[in-house]
Amino acid sequence: MFQTILINPIYNVFIFLIGITNGNVGWAIIILTLGIRILFYPAFSASIKTQMGMQAVQGELAEINKVYKDNPEERAKRTGALFKEKKISPFGGLLAIIVQIPVFFALYFALFREGLPHIDTQLLYSFVHAPITVTVVFLGIVNLLGIHNIVLAFLVAVTQYGAIQLSLIRSATVPQKLSKEQEATQRMQRTSMLYAMPAVLGVLAFSFPAAVGLYFITGNIVSMGQELVIRQHMTKK
């Protein structure tokens, strides 16, 4: 059912995009990533708003957890009341994560399980036609099925660093009520995220086929663009 409802439609969209880009898998990955991020922009925007809301009440949450640490029921009640008062949806950011999962699996299915340039025509809808040629070499130099591409891995790490940096700059504008100890903990967490996440994604991109790195880079660039749009919107307010 998961494949029929989610994987197959995205697989068909992916094959369709390969067709309209003259068989270019790289451009198809970029367009598919952009399309998904644009289509689900409200979900990604809600995710960012949830993050900002959670950051703004960190101090109050810490106080509730401290005062009611021995009373889980009251702690949950107080936490729920705080979220309701501040209009925070704790699960508001889940959709942004969930929508990316079938995209990743569809790409995996197309690139690795089916093994492009082979296309499983039995999975294609009647109005989707398999392209005559399929090119897995992007811009004439990057083999999207090849692994250990150090350049793409580096670009993944750099763009991820940029996306997180912009996110942290935006987060710093959110007023918070934190103790000195909490501020120190938050600084340590931010520093760890700023350097650890790019390193992890860089290693993953190096270990997996280059197509994964291209997917990450495109997503990171879109994330940076979204951060700039949100910052501009916040400035206008």
N, C-alpha and C positions, 0 to 999 in steps of 0.2 A: 504493500500500500504506500509506504514511504517513497519508494521509487516511482510508482505510478503518479502520485499526486505532486511530488516536489522535484525529484531528480529528472524524470523524463521531460517535463516541460522546459526546465532550464537547459537540459541537454539539447532539445530541439531549437531553443533560442540561440544557443551557442553555435550549433551547426549552421543555422540560418545566417548568423553574423559572419561565420567563416565564408559562407557563400557570397555575401554582398561585399566582402573585403577581398574578393578575388583569391580566396583560399588562404588568406593570411591569418594564422592562428593568433599571433601576437596582437594584432589590432582587434581581433574578436574578443580576446581576454580584456583588453583595455575598455572597449565599448561596453561589454557586459558588466564590468565592474562599475563603470560610470553610471550605466543605466540603473543598476540595482541601488546604488547610493542616492541617485536622484529620485527614484521611485519611492524609496523609503526614507526620504529626507525628514519627514515629520517624526519618524521613529528615532532617528539619530539625534534630531534636535531635542526630543523628549528625554533622551538618554543624557545629554549634556545638561539640560535643566535639572534633571534628577541629581546629577553629580554636584551641581552648584548648590542645590537645596540641602543635600546631605552635608556638604562642607560647611554651610552656614550654621548648622545646628550641632556640629560636632561637640562643642563645649557643653551644650545642654544635654546631649545624649550621654556624654561622659559623666555628668552630674547625676543623671537619672540612674545610670548603671552603678554608680558608687553608693547612692543613698538606698537603692532598693536591690542591692546585690543578693540579699538573702530572701527576697520575695519576688520570684519570677513572674507571678501573675500580675502583681501591681506594676512591676517594671514594664511588662508588655503593654499594660493598659496605659501607662504614662507615655510610653514611646509612641503608641498609636495616636494618643491625643495630641502629642507634639507634631506628628506628621500631618494630622488633620488640620491643626491650627496653622501650620506653615504651608499647607497645600502641597505636600510632598508625596509623590507616589513612589514608594521604595522599589517597586517592580517596573517603573516607567522606562527603564533602560534595557529591559530584557529583550524586547522585540528587536532592537538594533543588533543584538548579538545573535539572536535566533535566525534572523533572515539571512545571515552570512553563512550559516552552516550548510544549507542545501546547495548554495552556490559553490562552496568549496568542494563538496562531495560530487557535484555535477562535473566540475573541472577535473577532479580526480578520475571520475568515471570515464570521461572523454579522452583524457590524456594518457592515462595509465592502464586502466582496466581494458578499455577497448583498443588502446594503443594507436592513437593518431600517428600517421595519416589514415589508418583504417577507420571507417565509419559504419556503425551497425544500422543499416537502412531499415531493418525491421522495427526499430524504435522510433523512426521518424514519422511524424504526422503526414497525412496525404498532401498537405500544401507546403511541406518543407522538403526540398530536394537536396540530395547530397552534392556538394561541389565537385566539379570535375578534377580539380587539383587542390591539394592541401599542402601548404608550406609551413613547416615547423621551425624554419630559420627566420628569426625576426631581424629586420633591418639588414639582412644579408650577413650578419655576424654572430647572432646569438641563437644557438641551438636550444630551443625551449624544452627539449626532452633530455638535454645533457645536464649532468650534475657538476658540482664543485666549480660554479662560476663565481669567482672571487669578486669581480666587478659588480655584478648584480647584488651579491650578498652585502657588499659595502654600501651600495645605494639604498638597499633595504634598511640597513642600520642608520644611515644618515637621515633618510626621510622619516623614519620612526622617531628618531631623536627630535627632529624638527616639529613633528606633530605633537609629541609630548611636551616639548618646550613651550609651544604656543598654548597648549592646554593649561600648563602650570602658570603661565603669565596671566591668562584669563582667570584662573582660580584665585590668584593673589588679590584680585579686585573684589572678591566676595568677603564682606565683613564677617568676622568670626569671633566668638567669645571663648578664647582658649587660655589656659594657664601657661606659665613658662615651660613647664614639663611637657604639656601637650604640644606646644609650639615646637619644641626640640624634637619630639617624636615625629611630628608631621614633616619637619624639614628632612629628617633622616629617611622617611618613607618616600618623599618626593625625589630625593637624590638617588635612592635605590631604583625607583621606577625610571628615572631619567636615563640612567646608564644600563640598568639590567635588561630592560625590555628591548632596546635596540640590539644589545649583544645577543640575546636569546633568539630574536627574529633573524638576525644576521647569520647565526650558526644554522638555524633551520633552513634559511634560503640557500646556504652553501651546501647543505646536506641533501636537499631535495632538487628535483629538476628545475631548470631556470624559469619555467612557466609559473611556478609558485612565487618566485622572487618578483616577477613582473606583476603578478596579482597583488602582492604586498605593497610594492612601490606605488602602483596606481591608487590603491586604497589609502595609503598614507598621504599622497598628494591631495586627494579629495578631502581627507580629514583636515589638512592644513587650510584648504580653501574654506571649508565649513567653519573652522575656528575664526578665520578672518571675517566671514560674513556675520557670525554671531557677535564678535567683538564690535563690529560696526553698528549692529543693531542695539547692543548695550550702550554704546556711546550716544546714540540718538536719544535713548531713553533718559 
